Amino acid sequence: MRIGWIGTGVMGASMAGHVQKAGHTLAVYNRTREKAAALVAGGAVWCASPRAVAEISEMVFSIVGFPHDVEETYLGAEGVLAASTLPRIIVDMTTSQPALARRLAAAAAGRGVCSLDAPVSGGDVGARNAALAIMVGGERGVFDEALPVFRVLGQNISYMGPAGAGQHTKVCNQILIAANMIGVCEALLYAARSGLDRQAVIDIVGKGAAGSWSINNLGPRIVAGNFAPGFFVEHFIKDMGIALDEARAMGLALPGLALVHQLYLGVKAQGYGRDGTQALMKALQALNGEKV
């Protein structure tokens, strides 16, 4: 299949690489061309805009940063839906707003194109290992058509409902991660203060009822002082903001999420917005008077 890929960052580059290795013809675009260099060296066609990607692709996938990037990618003057020759299916895998997913689906339908919102979970590790969880909204028949490509990218793939349902599911995912990350960091702070070997703590609690992806994957990075991004702090702040906006619109009070959101704003204010989400530890260390 002729597949277009827009966004080759921390996760997107690995994901596009799996598509390429599966034998599909790949056309790529990224705002920073150098980040697509390995894909181009492997045979991908470089395109100067999302519109150019669309004009030579049957199916276009995107994973970009923020909702305004999604909007520009698809609805901008040089966006996918401005192409003279359109793909059959577009799939946005960015964590974005459910309302934007529905608006994008309507705009695509107006041009005879099918749309899926398919945000993912699993971070850089899941992307590299083709082990992502993929939660999909849109028409069921379109999901079935895209499923072979999803299977190249992930191991847990679920159809969640109509347009926007994938994004609503990702909101649930991020609410859980937010609460879990503060638990991970506070547990490791406590372990250090009480004189325990933090990695030994991770090894035992990670196998019990307190086990989670975050403690088992990000806990060792914290212990090693590795705050490189598997997922950027600033992107997580965006995700929590979307969750709080959606909750507010539904009349839901989510005080735990609101607290973690404020803590992460503090992390960004300290200059760690481009670090990984495990950098929450730095803010909590500072709060406790510990050396960061």
Secondary structure, DSSP 8 states (H G I E B T S, - for coil): -EEEEE--STTHHHHHHHHHHTT-EEEEE-SSGGGGHHHHHTT-EE-SSHHHHHTT-SEEEE--SSHHHHHHHHHSTTSGGG-SS--SEEEE-S---HHHHHHHHHHHHHTT-EEEE--EESHHHHHHTT-EEEEEES-HHHHHHHHHHHHHHEEEEEEEESTTHHHHHHHHHHHHHHHHHHHHHHHHHHHHHTT--HHHHHHHHTTSTT--HIIIIIHHHHHTT----SSBHHHHHHHHHHHHHHHHHTT---HHHHHHHHHHHHHIIIIITTSBGGGHHHHHHHHTT---
